[in-house]
Amino acid sequence: MLSVSGINTYYGPSQALFGVDLNLQAGELVALMGRNGMGKTTSIRSIFGLTPARAGRIEFAGQDITRMAPHRIARLGLGLVPEGRRCFTNLTVRENLLATARPGDWTLSRVEEVFPRLAERRHQLALTLSGGEQQMLAIGRALMTNPRLLVLDEATEGLAPVIRQEIWRAIAILKDAGLSILLVDKTLRELLPRADRCIILEKGKTVWTGEPKELSEEIKNRYLGV
Ligand code: ATP
């Protein structure tokens, strides 16, 4: 479904990615891992055309999207939950969800079923939500676009433990529903049991790919600082 091969990406003159390879099959949950500053967010930005790759190739569902405009990439069925969980703070929860709606199985009622808190707070301004609720809303907004692939950058970063559990429960529901998911998160204890495959980045390069059970203590130590 998604194939990233050998991408190099720059911020102005400064190179951040030096040959990232990343593949994801339909229905898979792939964990994109690596220490801070190793290129996870930049890889995601390249996939979405926000910081386009200068070399290499990115294909989604058989189409070359390497240099496609972000709005066209999104329309092909890529949904992003960015780091920092952006939503329209001056709109209500429900307005936020409806603002991104596109036809498909993910409807308002289905999203509210996955996140009952969003249903309870449907008439509140997004501004008044807690950080965790805003993350749920950000995921809900991405779901409302009816993506074929959902990409979450720092899914549970900075959230209270009870909210983290709710997000992980929701991710499990999405996976069971057959959604393909690319996920960045630092809590390996939660991430590894749910991932079908892991991809590790080190200094802007893919250095390891495999199933979570193949991830040895030595690899964890070397690349993840665990
Ligand atoms: P984190 O877990 O801290 O979010 P990350 O793995 O997502 O890290 P990136 O944010 O992709 O890493 O950063 C990769 C490299 O690109 C780092 O060296 C970083 O300093 C650099 N970088 C990121 N954003 C910018 C920017 N806007 N301008 C210049 N350099 C940047």
Boltz pocket constraint, residues with backbone or C-beta under 6 A from the ligand:
constraints:
  - pocket:
      binder: B
      contacts: [[A, 11], [A, 14], [A, 15], [A, 16], [A, 34], [A, 35], [A, 36], [A, 37], [A, 38], [A, 39], [A, 40], [A, 41], [A, 42], [A, 43]]
      max_distance: 6.0
